[in-house]
Amino acid sequence: MGIRENLDVVEACMKNACAACGRAADEVKLIAVSKTKPIPALEEAYAYGCRDFGENKVQELMDKYERMPKDIRWHMIGHLQRNKVKYIVDKVFLIHSVDSLRLAQEIEKEAAKKEITVNILVEVNVAEEESKFGTTAQEAVSLVEQIAKLPHVRVKGLMTIAPYVEDSEQNRRYFAKLKQIYVDIIHKNIDNVFMEELSMGMTGDYEVAITEGATYVRVGTGIFGEREYAAI
Ligand SMILES: *Cc1c(COP(=O)(O)O)cnc(C)c1O
């Protein structure tokens, strides 16, 4: 199947998942995760209506930013090194992967220089996988409280990457846990924190994530097909 057919399928599944849990279809936004994919693939998705694209590498995001139309909302979903923050703060719509105060402070510094406010999500490693980035569930609330003090950084919600599993139902508890942390933070009424977004769910498990409250799902393979990583 081509990209258009894949997008039709993903959008239909998103609608069904929303209907199944009584949510309005426009509560959940699709991010087309285009990492490793060539420009023509992104152009096809763009022509079919996609405006939200997700990338996980700074250099690749910058290249694609230059070559693609300017009305795209770029989402940085990968681990971000502090020395690369300066390249992307004014190009990204939302950084999903903030997992430390030091990283947030670097974003603050670069955003202040450019006199902009940068929207971010705090990445939480709810499944406590050793191989994954993200703050712990225990530390998430205090990290949000600390980041909230930075005037040029705006916390918009939380993000998680669930484990790779055969049966997506196994990830339901992790999505529910992220939602619980999100609700706990809302109840704290922290100044400069706008808990609006829950970024959770990928190709294998986005329908489960939607029924647990996702507002952003990040789908790569399900839209663009399998990724090929060049052997180095
Ligand atoms: C690659 C990636 C995705 C998309 O994964 P698929 O399984 O291809 O849908 C989503 N989120 C993050 C953070 C990723 O790195």
The ligand as an SDF file (V2000), in Angstrom:
LIG
                    3D

 15 15  0  0  0  0  0  0  0  0999 V2000
   10.2020    6.1690   15.5360 C   0  0  0  0  0  0  0  0  0  0  0  0
    9.3390    6.7540   16.5910 C   0  0  0  0  0  0  0  0  0  0  0  0
    7.9310    6.6700   16.4940 C   0  0  0  0  0  0  0  0  0  0  0  0
    7.2120    5.9460   15.3770 C   0  0  0  0  0  0  0  0  0  0  0  0
    7.3750    4.5900   15.4880 O   0  0  0  0  0  0  0  0  0  0  0  0
    6.5370    3.5720   14.5590 P   0  0  0  0  0  0  0  0  0  0  0  0
    6.5240    2.3170   15.3290 O   0  0  0  0  0  0  0  0  0  0  0  0
    7.2600    3.4790   13.2620 O   0  0  0  0  0  0  0  0  0  0  0  0
    5.1730    4.1560   14.3910 O   0  0  0  0  0  0  0  0  0  0  0  0
    7.1840    7.2540   17.4940 C   0  0  0  0  0  0  0  0  0  0  0  0
    7.7690    7.9010   18.5320 N   0  0  0  0  0  0  0  0  0  0  0  0
    9.0940    8.0100   18.6550 C   0  0  0  0  0  0  0  0  0  0  0  0
    9.6680    8.7310   19.8140 C   0  0  0  0  0  0  0  0  0  0  0  0
    9.9230    7.4290   17.6950 C   0  0  0  0  0  0  0  0  0  0  0  0
   11.2610    7.5390   17.8280 O   0  0  0  0  0  0  0  0  0  0  0  0
  1  2  1  0
  2  3  1  0
  2 14  2  0
  3  4  1  0
  3 10  2  0
  4  5  1  0
  5  6  1  0
  6  7  2  0
  6  8  1  0
  6  9  1  0
 10 11  1  0
 11 12  2  0
 12 13  1  0
 12 14  1  0
 14 15  1  0
M  END
$$$$
